[in-house]
């Protein structure tokens, strides 16, 4: 199994147009093309671990928490387990991958957290 670079507990993810808007990226340009790669890595090409657990592993593991700890080696807070999705992201575009010199991951995660908090209230 490929090592996860990021786990992202999240309610319903934003649409691509919302994602561009919250990152202040105008559609149609080069920045939008690059930002779409980030969106795809986070919400399209990632694996939803809660869905995987429901579909395949709930018979084998008694709880989601136990499954995540045993199979993925990750422990999550109760608030994260209560989210609709837990995305397991293995491929990050260069602009957000610290290993490849990307510098925007923290910014993207902060903006997503603010968006999520605004939607939950």
C-alpha positions in Angstrom: 0.0 0.0 0.0 1.4 3.4 -1.0 2.2 5.6 2.0 -0.3 8.4 2.7 1.1 11.9 2.6 -2.0 13.4 4.1 -5.2 12.5 5.9 -8.1 15.0 5.5 -11.2 14.5 7.6 -13.9 16.5 5.9 -17.6 17.0 5.6 -19.0 17.2 2.1 -16.1 18.6 0.0 -16.4 21.8 -2.0 -17.1 21.7 -5.7 -14.3 22.7 -8.0 -15.7 26.2 -8.5 -16.1 26.6 -4.7 -12.5 25.4 -4.2 -11.2 28.0 -6.8 -13.3 30.7 -5.2 -12.1 30.0 -1.6 -8.5 30.1 -2.8 -9.2 33.3 -4.7 -8.2 31.7 -8.1 -10.0 33.0 -11.2 -11.3 30.2 -13.4 -9.8 29.6 -16.9 -6.2 30.6 -16.2 -3.0 28.8 -15.5 -3.5 29.2 -11.8 -6.9 27.5 -12.1 -5.3 24.6 -14.0 -2.7 24.1 -11.3 -5.3 24.4 -8.5 -7.5 21.8 -10.2 -4.6 19.3 -9.7 -4.7 20.0 -6.0 -8.5 19.7 -5.9 -8.3 16.4 -7.8 -5.6 15.0 -5.4 -7.6 16.0 -2.4 -11.1 15.1 -3.3 -11.2 13.0 -6.6 -8.1 10.8 -6.7 -7.9 10.2 -2.9 -9.4 7.2 -1.1 -12.3 7.9 1.3 -11.4 5.7 4.3 -14.9 5.9 5.9 -16.5 4.6 2.7 -13.8 1.8 2.4 -14.5 0.8 5.9 -18.3 0.7 5.4 -18.0 -1.3 2.1 -15.3 -3.8 2.9 -13.8 -3.8 6.4 -16.7 -3.3 8.9 -17.0 -7.1 9.1 -13.3 -7.6 9.8 -12.8 -4.6 12.2 -15.3 -3.8 15.0 -15.0 0.0 14.7 -13.7 2.6 12.3 -11.3 3.8 14.9 -9.8 0.4 15.3 -9.6 -0.1 11.5 -7.8 3.2 11.0 -5.3 2.5 13.8 -4.6 -1.1 12.7 -4.5 -0.8 8.9 -3.3 2.8 8.4 -1.5 3.4 11.7 -3.4 6.6 12.4 -5.3 7.8 15.4 -8.0 10.4 14.9 -9.8 12.7 17.3 -13.5 12.0 17.8 -14.4 15.2 15.9 -12.5 13.9 12.9 -14.2 10.5 13.1 -17.5 12.3 13.0 -16.8 13.9 9.7 -18.6 12.5 6.6 -15.3 11.6 4.9 -11.7 10.9 5.8 -9.7 11.3 2.6 -6.4 9.4 2.4 -4.2 11.4 0.0 -1.1 9.6 -1.5 -0.2 11.9 -4.4 0.3 15.6 -4.0 0.9 18.0 -6.8 4.3 19.6 -6.7 3.0 23.0 -5.6 1.7 21.6 -2.3 4.2 18.7 -1.7 6.8 19.8 0.8 9.1 17.0 -0.3 9.2 18.4 -3.9 9.6 22.0 -2.8 6.0 23.0 -2.7 5.1 25.8 -0.3 1.3 26.1 -0.5 0.1 23.1 1.5 -0.3 24.9 4.8 -2.1 27.8 3.0 -4.5 25.5 1.3 -5.3 23.5 4.5 -5.8 26.7 6.5 -8.3 28.1 3.9 -10.1 24.7 3.7 -10.4 24.7 7.5 -11.9 28.2 7.5 -14.3 27.2 4.7 -15.3 24.1 6.6 -15.8 25.9 9.9 -18.0 28.5 8.1 -20.1 25.7 6.7 -20.5 23.9 10.0 -21.8 27.0 11.8 
